[in-house]
């Protein structure tokens, strides 16, 4: 997925679809940054939100599909 063609990122798309709140996105982003500073490694926002119970696997798929469609436009 070419980054230069993405005008919306995963978290913004998930908020716009009503799957998560902006607060849940912010909290997941904070956790992602904290984990990036530890030897744990990088987790994607979708994985963090899924592990936190904030989003379902089906919703993640829907967000990713919407992002792919945006690239085609």
PDB file of N, H, CA, C and O in Angstrom:
ATOM      1  N   UNK A   1       0.853  -1.174   0.000  1.00  0.00           N
ATOM      2  CA  UNK A   1       0.000   0.000   0.000  1.00  0.00           C
ATOM      3  C   UNK A   1       0.900   1.238   0.000  1.00  0.00           C
ATOM      4  O   UNK A   1       1.531   1.529   1.016  1.00  0.00           O
ATOM      5  N   UNK A   2       0.974   1.962  -1.096  1.00  0.00           N
ATOM      6  H   UNK A   2       0.462   1.726  -1.921  1.00  0.00           H
ATOM      7  CA  UNK A   2       1.841   3.143  -1.149  1.00  0.00           C
ATOM      8  C   UNK A   2       1.393   4.221  -0.173  1.00  0.00           C
ATOM      9  O   UNK A   2       0.258   4.695  -0.228  1.00  0.00           O
ATOM     10  N   UNK A   3       2.287   4.598   0.707  1.00  0.00           N
ATOM     11  H   UNK A   3       3.210   4.213   0.752  1.00  0.00           H
ATOM     12  CA  UNK A   3       1.958   5.567   1.750  1.00  0.00           C
ATOM     13  C   UNK A   3       1.557   6.908   1.151  1.00  0.00           C
ATOM     14  O   UNK A   3       0.657   7.566   1.672  1.00  0.00           O
ATOM     15  N   UNK A   4       2.207   7.328   0.064  1.00  0.00           N
ATOM     16  H   UNK A   4       2.938   6.793  -0.360  1.00  0.00           H
ATOM     17  CA  UNK A   4       1.903   8.641  -0.509  1.00  0.00           C
ATOM     18  C   UNK A   4       0.467   8.741  -1.022  1.00  0.00           C
ATOM     19  O   UNK A   4      -0.047   9.847  -1.188  1.00  0.00           O
ATOM     20  N   UNK A   5      -0.189   7.607  -1.275  1.00  0.00           N
ATOM     21  H   UNK A   5       0.229   6.708  -1.140  1.00  0.00           H
ATOM     22  CA  UNK A   5      -1.570   7.641  -1.757  1.00  0.00           C
ATOM     23  C   UNK A   5      -2.593   7.600  -0.625  1.00  0.00           C
ATOM     24  O   UNK A   5      -3.788   7.781  -0.862  1.00  0.00           O
ATOM     25  N   UNK A   6      -2.133   7.366   0.596  1.00  0.00           N
ATOM     26  H   UNK A   6      -1.163   7.219   0.788  1.00  0.00           H
ATOM     27  CA  UNK A   6      -3.051   7.304   1.732  1.00  0.00           C
ATOM     28  C   UNK A   6      -3.307   8.705   2.253  1.00  0.00           C
ATOM     29  O   UNK A   6      -2.397   9.359   2.762  1.00  0.00           O
ATOM     30  N   UNK A   7      -4.548   9.168   2.128  1.00  0.00           N
ATOM     31  H   UNK A   7      -5.288   8.637   1.715  1.00  0.00           H
ATOM     32  CA  UNK A   7      -4.846  10.477   2.688  1.00  0.00           C
ATOM     33  C   UNK A   7      -5.428  10.357   4.083  1.00  0.00           C
ATOM     34  O   UNK A   7      -5.506  11.349   4.807  1.00  0.00           O
ATOM     35  N   UNK A   8      -5.837   9.164   4.470  1.00  0.00           N
ATOM     36  H   UNK A   8      -5.775   8.358   3.881  1.00  0.00           H
ATOM     37  CA  UNK A   8      -6.331   8.924   5.822  1.00  0.00           C
ATOM     38  C   UNK A   8      -5.655   7.676   6.354  1.00  0.00           C
ATOM     39  O   UNK A   8      -5.470   6.694   5.635  1.00  0.00           O
ATOM     40  N   UNK A   9      -5.304   7.727   7.577  1.00  0.00           N
ATOM     41  H   UNK A   9      -5.455   8.524   8.162  1.00  0.00           H
ATOM     42  CA  UNK A   9      -4.635   6.597   8.193  1.00  0.00           C
ATOM     43  C   UNK A   9      -5.647   5.702   8.900  1.00  0.00           C
ATOM     44  O   UNK A   9      -6.827   6.035   9.008  1.00  0.00           O
ATOM     45  N   UNK A  10      -5.159   4.557   9.379  1.00  0.00           N
ATOM     46  H   UNK A  10      -4.201   4.286   9.291  1.00  0.00           H
ATOM     47  CA  UNK A  10      -6.028   3.565   9.995  1.00  0.00           C
ATOM     48  C   UNK A  10      -6.882   4.158  11.109  1.00  0.00           C
ATOM     49  O   UNK A  10      -8.104   4.009  11.102  1.00  0.00           O
ATOM     50  N   UNK A  11      -6.248   4.828  12.063  1.00  0.00           N
ATOM     51  H   UNK A  11      -5.255   4.950  12.069  1.00  0.00           H
ATOM     52  CA  UNK A  11      -6.970   5.352  13.221  1.00  0.00           C
ATOM     53  C   UNK A  11      -8.042   6.354  12.862  1.00  0.00           C
ATOM     54  O   UNK A  11      -9.145   6.310  13.407  1.00  0.00           O
ATOM     55  N   UNK A  12      -7.727   7.262  11.946  1.00  0.00           N
ATOM     56  H   UNK A  12      -6.830   7.297  11.504  1.00  0.00           H
ATOM     57  CA  UNK A  12      -8.700   8.275  11.529  1.00  0.00           C
ATOM     58  C   UNK A  12      -9.888   7.603  10.848  1.00  0.00           C
ATOM     59  O   UNK A  12     -11.038   7.969  11.093  1.00  0.00           O
ATOM     60  N   UNK A  13      -9.613   6.629  10.002  1.00  0.00           N
ATOM     61  H   UNK A  13      -8.680   6.331   9.803  1.00  0.00           H
ATOM     62  CA  UNK A  13     -10.689   5.915   9.312  1.00  0.00           C
ATOM     63  C   UNK A  13     -11.567   5.170  10.313  1.00  0.00           C
ATOM     64  O   UNK A  13     -12.791   5.171  10.180  1.00  0.00           O
ATOM     65  N   UNK A  14     -10.962   4.538  11.307  1.00  0.00           N
ATOM     66  H   UNK A  14      -9.968   4.537  11.415  1.00  0.00           H
ATOM     67  CA  UNK A  14     -11.726   3.809  12.323  1.00  0.00           C
ATOM     68  C   UNK A  14     -12.613   4.750  13.132  1.00  0.00           C
ATOM     69  O   UNK A  14     -13.743   4.398  13.471  1.00  0.00           O
ATOM     70  N   UNK A  15     -12.113   5.935  13.441  1.00  0.00           N
ATOM     71  H   UNK A  15     -11.195   6.221  13.166  1.00  0.00           H
ATOM     72  CA  UNK A  15     -12.919   6.932  14.163  1.00  0.00           C
ATOM     73  C   UNK A  15     -14.065   7.408  13.278  1.00  0.00           C
ATOM     74  O   UNK A  15     -15.205   7.495  13.736  1.00  0.00           O
ATOM     75  N   UNK A  16     -13.776   7.716  12.021  1.00  0.00           N
ATOM     76  H   UNK A  16     -12.850   7.646  11.650  1.00  0.00           H
ATOM     77  CA  UNK A  16     -14.811   8.205  11.110  1.00  0.00           C
ATOM     78  C   UNK A  16     -15.910   7.175  10.895  1.00  0.00           C
ATOM     79  O   UNK A  16     -17.068   7.543  10.700  1.00  0.00           O
ATOM     80  N   UNK A  17     -15.567   5.893  10.928  1.00  0.00           N
ATOM     81  H   UNK A  17     -14.626   5.594  11.087  1.00  0.00           H
ATOM     82  CA  UNK A  17     -16.566   4.839  10.770  1.00  0.00           C
ATOM     83  C   UNK A  17     -17.338   4.593  12.069  1.00  0.00           C
ATOM     84  O   UNK A  17     -18.307   3.834  12.082  1.00  0.00           O
ATOM     85  N   UNK A  18     -16.912   5.230  13.151  1.00  0.00           N
ATOM     86  H   UNK A  18     -16.125   5.847  13.141  1.00  0.00           H
ATOM     87  CA  UNK A  18     -17.607   5.079  14.425  1.00  0.00           C
ATOM     88  C   UNK A  18     -17.224   3.824  15.192  1.00  0.00           C
ATOM     89  O   UNK A  18     -17.899   3.453  16.152  1.00  0.00           O
ATOM     90  N   UNK A  19     -16.145   3.169  14.776  1.00  0.00           N
ATOM     91  H   UNK A  19     -15.597   3.470  13.996  1.00  0.00           H
ATOM     92  CA  UNK A  19     -15.719   1.944  15.448  1.00  0.00           C
ATOM     93  C   UNK A  19     -15.016   2.230  16.767  1.00  0.00           C
ATOM     94  O   UNK A  19     -15.121   1.447  17.711  1.00  0.00           O
ATOM     95  N   UNK A  20     -14.302   3.343  16.836  1.00  0.00           N
ATOM     96  H   UNK A  20     -14.217   3.979  16.069  1.00  0.00           H
ATOM     97  CA  UNK A  20     -13.605   3.742  18.056  1.00  0.00           C
ATOM     98  C   UNK A  20     -13.791   5.244  18.252  1.00  0.00           C
ATOM     99  O   UNK A  20     -14.182   5.963  17.332  1.00  0.00           O
ATOM    100  N   UNK A  21     -13.506   5.699  19.462  1.00  0.00           N
ATOM    101  H   UNK A  21     -13.189   5.115  20.210  1.00  0.00           H
ATOM    102  CA  UNK A  21     -13.560   7.139  19.737  1.00  0.00           C
ATOM    103  C   UNK A  21     -12.169   7.736  19.529  1.00  0.00           C
ATOM    104  O   UNK A  21     -11.172   7.018  19.457  1.00  0.00           O
ATOM    105  N   UNK A  22     -12.124   9.044  19.435  1.00  0.00           N
ATOM    106  H   UNK A  22     -12.934   9.627  19.494  1.00  0.00           H
ATOM    107  CA  UNK A  22     -10.822   9.698  19.305  1.00  0.00           C
ATOM    108  C   UNK A  22      -9.985   9.467  20.566  1.00  0.00           C
ATOM    109  O   UNK A  22      -8.758   9.408  20.491  1.00  0.00           O
ATOM    110  N   UNK A  23     -10.634   9.338  21.708  1.00  0.00           N
ATOM    111  H   UNK A  23     -11.631   9.386  21.769  1.00  0.00           H
ATOM    112  CA  UNK A  23      -9.902   9.054  22.951  1.00  0.00           C
ATOM    113  C   UNK A  23      -9.270   7.664  22.906  1.00  0.00           C
ATOM    114  O   UNK A  23      -8.129   7.486  23.333  1.00  0.00           O
ATOM    115  N   UNK A  24     -10.006   6.683  22.393  1.00  0.00           N
ATOM    116  H   UNK A  24     -10.932   6.827  22.046  1.00  0.00           H
ATOM    117  CA  UNK A  24      -9.444   5.338  22.265  1.00  0.00           C
ATOM    118  C   UNK A  24      -8.257   5.338  21.299  1.00  0.00           C
ATOM    119  O   UNK A  24      -7.258   4.660  21.537  1.00  0.00           O
ATOM    120  N   UNK A  25      -8.371   6.098  20.217  1.00  0.00           N
ATOM    121  H   UNK A  25      -9.183   6.650  20.024  1.00  0.00           H
ATOM    122  CA  UNK A  25      -7.268   6.214  19.266  1.00  0.00           C
ATOM    123  C   UNK A  25      -6.052   6.838  19.935  1.00  0.00           C
ATOM    124  O   UNK A  25      -4.934   6.340  19.797  1.00  0.00           O
ATOM    125  N   UNK A  26      -6.272   7.923  20.657  1.00  0.00           N
ATOM    126  H   UNK A  26      -7.179   8.327  20.770  1.00  0.00           H
ATOM    127  CA  UNK A  26      -5.175   8.612  21.337  1.00  0.00           C
ATOM    128  C   UNK A  26      -4.483   7.685  22.332  1.00  0.00           C
ATOM    129  O   UNK A  26      -3.254   7.639  22.392  1.00  0.00           O
ATOM    130  N   UNK A  27      -5.274   6.948  23.111  1.00  0.00           N
ATOM    131  H   UNK A  27      -6.272   6.985  23.062  1.00  0.00           H
ATOM    132  CA  UNK A  27      -4.700   6.020  24.092  1.00  0.00           C
ATOM    133  C   UNK A  27      -3.882   4.922  23.408  1.00  0.00           C
ATOM    134  O   UNK A  27      -2.808   4.554  23.884  1.00  0.00           O
ATOM    135  N   UNK A  28      -4.393   4.404  22.295  1.00  0.00           N
ATOM    136  H   UNK A  28      -5.266   4.703  21.908  1.00  0.00           H
ATOM    137  CA  UNK A  28      -3.673   3.361  21.560  1.00  0.00           C
ATOM    138  C   UNK A  28      -2.375   3.908  20.971  1.00  0.00           C
ATOM    139  O   UNK A  28      -1.356   3.217  20.953  1.00  0.00           O
ATOM    140  N   UNK A  29      -2.413   5.142  20.494  1.00  0.00           N
ATOM    141  H   UNK A  29      -3.240   5.704  20.509  1.00  0.00           H
ATOM    142  CA  UNK A  29      -1.203   5.762  19.940  1.00  0.00           C
ATOM    143  C   UNK A  29      -0.156   5.982  21.030  1.00  0.00           C
ATOM    144  O   UNK A  29       1.037   5.782  20.802  1.00  0.00           O
ATOM    145  N   UNK A  30      -0.609   6.398  22.220  1.00  0.00           N
ATOM    146  H   UNK A  30      -1.578   6.560  22.405  1.00  0.00           H
ATOM    147  CA  UNK A  30       0.327   6.568  23.340  1.00  0.00           C
ATOM    148  C   UNK A  30       0.985   5.238  23.688  1.00  0.00           C
ATOM    149  O   UNK A  30       2.198   5.170  23.884  1.00  0.00           O
ATOM    150  N   UNK A  31       0.178   4.180  23.763  1.00  0.00           N
ATOM    151  H   UNK A  31      -0.808   4.234  23.603  1.00  0.00           H
ATOM    152  CA  UNK A  31       0.710   2.855  24.081  1.00  0.00           C
ATOM    153  C   UNK A  31       1.688   2.395  23.000  1.00  0.00           C
ATOM    154  O   UNK A  31       2.720   1.800  23.307  1.00  0.00           O
ATOM    155  N   UNK A  32       1.366   2.668  21.745  1.00  0.00           N
ATOM    156  H   UNK A  32       0.527   3.152  21.496  1.00  0.00           H
ATOM    157  CA  UNK A  32       2.248   2.291  20.643  1.00  0.00           C
ATOM    158  C   UNK A  32       3.613   2.973  20.783  1.00  0.00           C
ATOM    159  O   UNK A  32       4.649   2.341  20.580  1.00  0.00           O
ATOM    160  N   UNK A  33       3.610   4.240  21.125  1.00  0.00           N
ATOM    161  H   UNK A  33       2.768   4.754  21.290  1.00  0.00           H
ATOM    162  CA  UNK A  33       4.867   4.977  21.300  1.00  0.00           C
ATOM    163  C   UNK A  33       5.664   4.415  22.474  1.00  0.00           C
ATOM    164  O   UNK A  33       6.876   4.221  22.371  1.00  0.00           O
ATOM    165  N   UNK A  34       4.984   4.154  23.588  1.00  0.00           N
ATOM    166  H   UNK A  34       4.000   4.311  23.672  1.00  0.00           H
ATOM    167  CA  UNK A  34       5.658   3.593  24.763  1.00  0.00           C
ATOM    168  C   UNK A  34       6.288   2.246  24.417  1.00  0.00           C
ATOM    169  O   UNK A  34       7.435   1.982  24.775  1.00  0.00           O
ATOM    170  N   UNK A  35       5.533   1.394  23.718  1.00  0.00           N
ATOM    171  H   UNK A  35       4.601   1.608  23.427  1.00  0.00           H
ATOM    172  CA  UNK A  35       6.053   0.078  23.347  1.00  0.00           C
ATOM    173  C   UNK A  35       7.213   0.190  22.362  1.00  0.00           C
ATOM    174  O   UNK A  35       8.130  -0.632  22.386  1.00  0.00           O
ATOM    175  N   UNK A  36       7.177   1.195  21.502  1.00  0.00           N
ATOM    176  H   UNK A  36       6.433   1.862  21.482  1.00  0.00           H
ATOM    177  CA  UNK A  36       8.275   1.390  20.550  1.00  0.00           C
ATOM    178  C   UNK A  36       9.584   1.711  21.265  1.00  0.00           C
ATOM    179  O   UNK A  36      10.663   1.446  20.733  1.00  0.00           O
ATOM    180  N   UNK A  37       9.497   2.273  22.450  1.00  0.00           N
ATOM    181  H   UNK A  37       8.622   2.488  22.882  1.00  0.00           H
ATOM    182  CA  UNK A  37      10.689   2.618  23.223  1.00  0.00           C
ATOM    183  C   UNK A  37      11.217   1.440  24.037  1.00  0.00           C
ATOM    184  O   UNK A  37      12.303   1.516  24.612  1.00  0.00           O
ATOM    185  N   UNK A  38      10.457   0.363  24.084  1.00  0.00           N
ATOM    186  H   UNK A  38       9.575   0.301  23.617  1.00  0.00           H
ATOM    187  CA  UNK A  38      10.839  -0.830  24.829  1.00  0.00           C
ATOM    188  C   UNK A  38      11.281  -1.920  23.850  1.00  0.00           C
ATOM    189  O   UNK A  38      10.996  -1.838  22.655  1.00  0.00           O
ATOM    190  N   UNK A  39      11.971  -2.933  24.356  1.00  0.00           N
ATOM    191  H   UNK A  39      12.202  -2.999  25.326  1.00  0.00           H
ATOM    192  CA  UNK A  39      12.411  -4.010  23.460  1.00  0.00           C
ATOM    193  C   UNK A  39      11.271  -4.915  22.983  1.00  0.00           C
ATOM    194  O   UNK A  39      11.509  -5.875  22.250  1.00  0.00           O
ATOM    195  N   UNK A  40      10.049  -4.617  23.392  1.00  0.00           N
ATOM    196  H   UNK A  40       9.856  -3.837  23.987  1.00  0.00           H
ATOM    197  CA  UNK A  40       8.888  -5.427  23.017  1.00  0.00           C
ATOM    198  C   UNK A  40       8.700  -5.448  21.506  1.00  0.00           C
ATOM    199  O   UNK A  40       8.365  -6.485  20.933  1.00  0.00           O
ATOM    200  N   UNK A  41       8.911  -4.325  20.871  1.00  0.00           N
ATOM    201  H   UNK A  41       9.183  -3.482  21.337  1.00  0.00           H
ATOM    202  CA  UNK A  41       8.718  -4.235  19.431  1.00  0.00           C
ATOM    203  C   UNK A  41       7.476  -3.443  19.081  1.00  0.00           C
ATOM    204  O   UNK A  41       6.695  -3.055  19.950  1.00  0.00           O
ATOM    205  N   UNK A  42       7.313  -3.214  17.798  1.00  0.00           N
ATOM    206  H   UNK A  42       7.947  -3.529  17.092  1.00  0.00           H
ATOM    207  CA  UNK A  42       6.233  -2.370  17.286  1.00  0.00           C
ATOM    208  C   UNK A  42       4.970  -3.193  17.048  1.00  0.00           C
ATOM    209  O   UNK A  42       5.015  -4.260  16.436  1.00  0.00           O
ATOM    210  N   UNK A  43       3.835  -2.674  17.544  1.00  0.00           N
ATOM    211  H   UNK A  43       3.799  -1.807  18.041  1.00  0.00           H
ATOM    212  CA  UNK A  43       2.533  -3.267  17.224  1.00  0.00           C
ATOM    213  C   UNK A  43       1.735  -2.241  16.445  1.00  0.00           C
ATOM    214  O   UNK A  43       1.828  -1.042  16.707  1.00  0.00           O
ATOM    215  N   UNK A  44       0.958  -2.705  15.498  1.00  0.00           N
ATOM    216  H   UNK A  44       0.882  -3.680  15.285  1.00  0.00           H
ATOM    217  CA  UNK A  44       0.084  -1.828  14.734  1.00  0.00           C
ATOM    218  C   UNK A  44      -1.077  -1.369  15.607  1.00  0.00           C
ATOM    219  O   UNK A  44      -1.459  -2.051  16.558  1.00  0.00           O
ATOM    220  N   UNK A  45      -1.633  -0.205  15.275  1.00  0.00           N
ATOM    221  H   UNK A  45      -1.323   0.349  14.503  1.00  0.00           H
ATOM    222  CA  UNK A  45      -2.755   0.326  16.061  1.00  0.00           C
ATOM    223  C   UNK A  45      -3.929  -0.644  16.079  1.00  0.00           C
ATOM    224  O   UNK A  45      -4.571  -0.819  17.115  1.00  0.00           O
ATOM    225  N   UNK A  46      -4.215  -1.270  14.955  1.00  0.00           N
ATOM    226  H   UNK A  46      -3.693  -1.128  14.114  1.00  0.00           H
ATOM    227  CA  UNK A  46      -5.313  -2.233  14.908  1.00  0.00           C
ATOM    228  C   UNK A  46      -5.114  -3.375  15.885  1.00  0.00           C
ATOM    229  O   UNK A  46      -6.064  -3.816  16.533  1.00  0.00           O
ATOM    230  N   UNK A  47      -3.888  -3.854  15.994  1.00  0.00           N
ATOM    231  H   UNK A  47      -3.117  -3.496  15.468  1.00  0.00           H
ATOM    232  CA  UNK A  47      -3.575  -4.932  16.928  1.00  0.00           C
ATOM    233  C   UNK A  47      -3.759  -4.473  18.373  1.00  0.00           C
ATOM    234  O   UNK A  47      -4.312  -5.203  19.196  1.00  0.00           O
ATOM    235  N   UNK A  48      -3.298  -3.275  18.673  1.00  0.00           N
ATOM    236  H   UNK A  48      -2.849  -2.682  18.005  1.00  0.00           H
ATOM    237  CA  UNK A  48      -3.455  -2.727  20.025  1.00  0.00           C
ATOM    238  C   UNK A  48      -4.933  -2.569  20.359  1.00  0.00           C
ATOM    239  O   UNK A  48      -5.378  -2.981  21.430  1.00  0.00           O
ATOM    240  N   UNK A  49      -5.691  -1.975  19.446  1.00  0.00           N
ATOM    241  H   UNK A  49      -5.329  -1.641  18.576  1.00  0.00           H
ATOM    242  CA  UNK A  49      -7.124  -1.756  19.678  1.00  0.00           C
ATOM    243  C   UNK A  49      -7.872  -3.076  19.821  1.00  0.00           C
ATOM    244  O   UNK A  49      -8.795  -3.178  20.629  1.00  0.00           O
ATOM    245  N   UNK A  50      -7.486  -4.085  19.050  1.00  0.00           N
ATOM    246  H   UNK A  50      -6.737  -4.002  18.393  1.00  0.00           H
ATOM    247  CA  UNK A  50      -8.104  -5.404  19.146  1.00  0.00           C
ATOM    248  C   UNK A  50      -7.790  -6.032  20.501  1.00  0.00           C
ATOM    249  O   UNK A  50      -8.684  -6.557  21.165  1.00  0.00           O
ATOM    250  N   UNK A  51      -6.535  -5.979  20.908  1.00  0.00           N
ATOM    251  H   UNK A  51      -5.809  -5.553  20.369  1.00  0.00           H
ATOM    252  CA  UNK A  51      -6.137  -6.538  22.207  1.00  0.00           C
ATOM    253  C   UNK A  51      -6.826  -5.831  23.370  1.00  0.00           C
ATOM    254  O   UNK A  51      -7.108  -6.448  24.397  1.00  0.00           O
ATOM    255  N   UNK A  52      -7.096  -4.536  23.209  1.00  0.00           N
ATOM    256  H   UNK A  52      -6.866  -4.035  22.375  1.00  0.00           H
ATOM    257  CA  UNK A  52      -7.772  -3.756  24.252  1.00  0.00           C
ATOM    258  C   UNK A  52      -9.287  -3.992  24.240  1.00  0.00           C
ATOM    259  O   UNK A  52      -9.984  -3.565  25.160  1.00  0.00           O
ATOM    260  N   UNK A  53      -9.796  -4.662  23.211  1.00  0.00           N
ATOM    261  H   UNK A  53      -9.230  -5.009  22.464  1.00  0.00           H
ATOM    262  CA  UNK A  53     -11.233  -4.900  23.094  1.00  0.00           C
ATOM    263  C   UNK A  53     -11.998  -3.707  22.556  1.00  0.00           C
ATOM    264  O   UNK A  53     -13.218  -3.630  22.701  1.00  0.00           O
ATOM    265  N   UNK A  54     -11.288  -2.775  21.933  1.00  0.00           N
ATOM    266  H   UNK A  54     -10.297  -2.838  21.815  1.00  0.00           H
ATOM    267  CA  UNK A  54     -11.919  -1.554  21.426  1.00  0.00           C
ATOM    268  C   UNK A  54     -12.463  -1.714  20.017  1.00  0.00           C
ATOM    269  O   UNK A  54     -13.296  -0.920  19.580  1.00  0.00           O
ATOM    270  N   UNK A  55     -11.998  -2.737  19.298  1.00  0.00           N
ATOM    271  H   UNK A  55     -11.321  -3.382  19.654  1.00  0.00           H
ATOM    272  CA  UNK A  55     -12.389  -2.940  17.907  1.00  0.00           C
ATOM    273  C   UNK A  55     -12.385  -4.440  17.639  1.00  0.00           C
ATOM    274  O   UNK A  55     -11.654  -5.188  18.289  1.00  0.00           O
ATOM    275  N   UNK A  56     -13.194  -4.878  16.687  1.00  0.00           N
ATOM    276  H   UNK A  56     -13.788  -4.271  16.159  1.00  0.00           H
ATOM    277  CA  UNK A  56     -13.238  -6.295  16.337  1.00  0.00           C
ATOM    278  C   UNK A  56     -12.383  -6.562  15.104  1.00  0.00           C
ATOM    279  O   UNK A  56     -11.998  -5.640  14.385  1.00  0.00           O
ATOM    280  N   UNK A  57     -12.095  -7.834  14.874  1.00  0.00           N
ATOM    281  H   UNK A  57     -12.408  -8.583  15.458  1.00  0.00           H
ATOM    282  CA  UNK A  57     -11.330  -8.216  13.685  1.00  0.00           C
ATOM    283  C   UNK A  57     -12.093  -7.842  12.415  1.00  0.00           C
ATOM    284  O   UNK A  57     -11.491  -7.433  11.422  1.00  0.00           O
ATOM    285  N   UNK A  58     -13.410  -7.984  12.450  1.00  0.00           N
ATOM    286  H   UNK A  58     -13.899  -8.316  13.257  1.00  0.00           H
ATOM    287  CA  UNK A  58     -14.229  -7.626  11.292  1.00  0.00           C
ATOM    288  C   UNK A  58     -14.150  -6.130  11.009  1.00  0.00           C
ATOM    289  O   UNK A  58     -14.088  -5.715   9.851  1.00  0.00           O
ATOM    290  N   UNK A  59     -14.152  -5.327  12.059  1.00  0.00           N
ATOM    291  H   UNK A  59     -14.202  -5.664  12.999  1.00  0.00           H
ATOM    292  CA  UNK A  59     -14.043  -3.881  11.883  1.00  0.00           C
ATOM    293  C   UNK A  59     -12.669  -3.496  11.337  1.00  0.00           C
ATOM    294  O   UNK A  59     -12.560  -2.587  10.514  1.00  0.00           O
ATOM    295  N   UNK A  60     -11.630  -4.177  11.788  1.00  0.00           N
ATOM    296  H   UNK A  60     -11.718  -4.916  12.457  1.00  0.00           H
ATOM    297  CA  UNK A  60     -10.289  -3.927  11.253  1.00  0.00           C
ATOM    298  C   UNK A  60     -10.281  -4.201   9.755  1.00  0.00           C
ATOM    299  O   UNK A  60      -9.747  -3.411   8.976  1.00  0.00           O
ATOM    300  N   UNK A  61     -10.872  -5.319   9.355  1.00  0.00           N
ATOM    301  H   UNK A  61     -11.305  -5.961   9.988  1.00  0.00           H
ATOM    302  CA  UNK A  61     -10.940  -5.652   7.930  1.00  0.00           C
ATOM    303  C   UNK A  61     -11.678  -4.583   7.148  1.00  0.00           C
ATOM    304  O   UNK A  61     -11.265  -4.220   6.047  1.00  0.00           O
ATOM    305  N   UNK A  62     -12.767  -4.074   7.707  1.00  0.00           N
ATOM    306  H   UNK A  62     -13.103  -4.369   8.602  1.00  0.00           H
ATOM    307  CA  UNK A  62     -13.540  -3.033   7.029  1.00  0.00           C
ATOM    308  C   UNK A  62     -12.733  -1.743   6.878  1.00  0.00           C
ATOM    309  O   UNK A  62     -12.794  -1.088   5.837  1.00  0.00           O
ATOM    310  N   UNK A  63     -11.985  -1.384   7.905  1.00  0.00           N
ATOM    311  H   UNK A  63     -11.935  -1.915   8.750  1.00  0.00           H
ATOM    312  CA  UNK A  63     -11.134  -0.188   7.830  1.00  0.00           C
ATOM    313  C   UNK A  63     -10.068  -0.374   6.757  1.00  0.00           C
ATOM    314  O   UNK A  63      -9.834   0.528   5.953  1.00  0.00           O
ATOM    315  N   UNK A  64      -9.422  -1.535   6.738  1.00  0.00           N
ATOM    316  H   UNK A  64      -9.612  -2.268   7.392  1.00  0.00           H
ATOM    317  CA  UNK A  64      -8.376  -1.792   5.748  1.00  0.00           C
ATOM    318  C   UNK A  64      -8.936  -1.787   4.329  1.00  0.00           C
ATOM    319  O   UNK A  64      -8.293  -1.285   3.407  1.00  0.00           O
ATOM    320  N   UNK A  65     -10.133  -2.343   4.153  1.00  0.00           N
ATOM    321  H   UNK A  65     -10.656  -2.750   4.902  1.00  0.00           H
ATOM    322  CA  UNK A  65     -10.780  -2.319   2.837  1.00  0.00           C
ATOM    323  C   UNK A  65     -11.062  -0.890   2.404  1.00  0.00           C
ATOM    324  O   UNK A  65     -10.852  -0.544   1.241  1.00  0.00           O
ATOM    325  N   UNK A  66     -11.533  -0.060   3.319  1.00  0.00           N
ATOM    326  H   UNK A  66     -11.704  -0.341   4.264  1.00  0.00           H
ATOM    327  CA  UNK A  66     -11.809   1.344   2.997  1.00  0.00           C
ATOM    328  C   UNK A  66     -10.522   2.067   2.608  1.00  0.00           C
ATOM    329  O   UNK A  66     -10.522   2.903   1.704  1.00  0.00           O
ATOM    330  N   UNK A  67      -9.433   1.745   3.290  1.00  0.00           N
ATOM    331  H   UNK A  67      -9.433   1.066   4.024  1.00  0.00           H
ATOM    332  CA  UNK A  67      -8.148   2.365   2.962  1.00  0.00           C
ATOM    333  C   UNK A  67      -7.672   1.929   1.576  1.00  0.00           C
ATOM    334  O   UNK A  67      -7.129   2.737   0.822  1.00  0.00           O
ATOM    335  N   UNK A  68      -7.875   0.652   1.243  1.00  0.00           N
ATOM    336  H   UNK A  68      -8.315  -0.003   1.855  1.00  0.00           H
ATOM    337  CA  UNK A  68      -7.496   0.157  -0.081  1.00  0.00           C
ATOM    338  C   UNK A  68      -8.331   0.821  -1.171  1.00  0.00           C
ATOM    339  O   UNK A  68      -7.813   1.171  -2.231  1.00  0.00           O
ATOM    340  N   UNK A  69      -9.622   0.993  -0.908  1.00  0.00           N
ATOM    341  H   UNK A  69     -10.043   0.709  -0.046  1.00  0.00           H
ATOM    342  CA  UNK A  69     -10.499   1.660  -1.878  1.00  0.00           C
ATOM    343  C   UNK A  69     -10.057   3.097  -2.104  1.00  0.00           C
ATOM    344  O   UNK A  69     -10.114   3.593  -3.229  1.00  0.00           O
ATOM    345  N   UNK A  70      -9.621   3.766  -1.056  1.00  0.00           N
ATOM    346  H   UNK A  70      -9.575   3.363  -0.142  1.00  0.00           H
ATOM    347  CA  UNK A  70      -9.176   5.157  -1.175  1.00  0.00           C
ATOM    348  C   UNK A  70      -7.955   5.264  -2.082  1.00  0.00           C
ATOM    349  O   UNK A  70      -7.771   6.265  -2.775  1.00  0.00           O
ATOM    350  N   UNK A  71      -7.132   4.237  -2.073  1.00  0.00           N
ATOM    351  H   UNK A  71      -7.281   3.424  -1.510  1.00  0.00           H
ATOM    352  CA  UNK A  71      -5.940   4.239  -2.924  1.00  0.00           C
ATOM    353  C   UNK A  71      -6.338   4.141  -4.395  1.00  0.00           C
ATOM    354  O   UNK A  71      -5.709   4.754  -5.258  1.00  0.00           O
ATOM    355  N   UNK A  72      -7.381   3.369  -4.673  1.00  0.00           N
ATOM    356  H   UNK A  72      -7.892   2.871  -3.972  1.00  0.00           H
ATOM    357  CA  UNK A  72      -7.814   3.148  -6.051  1.00  0.00           C
ATOM    358  C   UNK A  72      -8.423   4.392  -6.680  1.00  0.00           C
ATOM    359  O   UNK A  72      -8.450   4.522  -7.903  1.00  0.00           O
ATOM    360  N   UNK A  73      -8.910   5.304  -5.849  1.00  0.00           N
ATOM    361  H   UNK A  73      -8.887   5.198  -4.855  1.00  0.00           H
ATOM    362  CA  UNK A  73      -9.576   6.503  -6.381  1.00  0.00           C
ATOM    363  C   UNK A  73      -8.626   7.481  -6.990  1.00  0.00           C
ATOM    364  O   UNK A  73      -9.048   8.531  -7.474  1.00  0.00           O
TER     365      UNK A  73
END
